[in-house]
Amino acid sequence: MTDFDLNTLSPNKIFPTRLSIKVETTEEELSIDVSALVSSKIPKNVSQSMEYLMLKMPIIIRNGWLFLILEYPDIESGFKVMLHFNFYIDEDGDWATHIEAKNPDSVEAMLLGMAKLVLSSDPIVDELMEITND
């Protein structure tokens, strides 16, 4: 992986990435597959952010499954979504991410919102990580 010197990156440089999430269900199991689709030439910060999402999102989905199927009944038998992220360096030189859901009333929008909380290190994420469905 290439490490980038932030001083050499243009503030307008965008690093598009995608996170694929596939959930399958049976009567006894909830199977969650997560994969990242990224360019081989992305800054380390972007790569680490995607790895972090790949670790956290399956746990959040599993722990929040009952809420998700109550809110979005059509996903009860599973779903597949592709979440799009555009990482960039803002005018202050800080990393930022642009995300947008095509349908704001979809599970995709909910998951993008959760991903935004993960990327911003919101304390609610730790609470979601500790929920048990006993």
Secondary structure by P-SEA (a helix, b strand, c coil): ccccccccccccbbbbbbbbbbbbbcccbbbbbbbbbbcccccaaaaaaaaaaaacaaaaaaaaaaaaaaacccccccbbbbbbbbbbbccccbbbbbbbbcccccaaaaaaaaaaaaaaccaaaaaaaacccc
